[in-house]
Amino acid sequence: MMRSQTNIFILAIITMFVMMAFMPEIAFSQTARVVVPAGSFHSVLPEVEGEPVAVDSFYMDETAVTNEEYLEFLKDNPEWKRSKIPPVFTNNGYLREWKSDLDPGYENVGVNRPLTRVSWYAANAYCAAQGGRLPTLNEWEYSAQLMEFDSDAEMNTFSSGLINWYSGIDVKNLAEVGSTGIENTEGIKDQFGLVMEWVEDFKPIIADELSLDCGTVGRMNTLGSVYSYAASIRYITRMSFNPKITTGMVGFRCAYDVPAPSSQNNINGETL
């Protein structure tokens, strides 16, 4: 009896170590999802005077989707592999920096880096597979405005740096997700300073009435601040995209209408 119990104990220990060997990959793929409370914000797009844009509460990934996370999606959804995806859903730049369908080539792209070079269609498919969706333009911009500055001067300094960043994103040397030190009041990280991100309605209806030039950026800058000027550049850049585009400067994160079922959920900085 004693020997039998000892064998069972040894087997349990071996099983535990085998499970632990795989846990880092599993845990790594679980992005915390943060609640963004309902509120309103002033958009750089034309508004009804005195009526800022209202946004309902939603959940959004704390950080951008990584190459590692997208790899797991491809294993379960092989139709989105580079060799399988139909041309109607992307251009020929899709995942072009990956070594192969299921090998991101971490020695080149780096570990825990934001996924880029995926089309709007592919980003939508990934988020749907997670039980979510891409954030709407208003949700993303509302979250991005939930920043705290001690003074207008501090805000202008931040915004000036942001404008410079938009003009020269270094796509060959992307930092790790969560590393920029930029985070909104709810704990969502890297909406600035890492990559630009897909949103659900990246071409608002008004885009058809605007030309993509510096004058348009100036006209959109209705709030009269450096911060809103930086936002105007962001809007105009998105408007120049088409849903098949794959660029090294654009990644994405997902949004959710209901709390995520995972125990890894993060609400206002607290793990459920």
Disulfide bonds with the S-S distance in Angstrom:
Cys127-Cys254 2.15
